[in-house]
């Protein structure tokens, strides 16, 4: 079996879901972070896709595509948004790398952030 290169996870990324909620008959959208506010987010390795990968991605989507590599976390799903710096990304695919629960390779495309009415952070 081929050994996998260890990647340095030196970037913090905030992860959230845009969750609709009905309150007193009005629908509100809650920006629900999946980590505590004081944690700053999850550690990740981040890279832009290669020219070949970008070319393939453009055939499907037109936005900037990047790859995040996270340590395994069952909270990471395709309905999440990721914030890095001033940019917001929507997860488009997750590769669990041979299902060994060590790393997750996540491809995401840059999007306009969703609008929301409230912000909630996960408890510690």
Secondary structure as UniProt FT lines:
FT   STRAND          11..23
FT   TURN            24..25
FT   STRAND          26..33
FT   HELIX           37..39
FT   STRAND          42..48
FT   HELIX           51..60
FT   STRAND          65..71
FT   TURN            74..75
FT   TURN            78..79
FT   STRAND          81..84
FT   TURN            85..86
FT   STRAND          87..95
FT   TURN            97..99
FT   STRAND          103..111
FT   STRAND          118..120
//
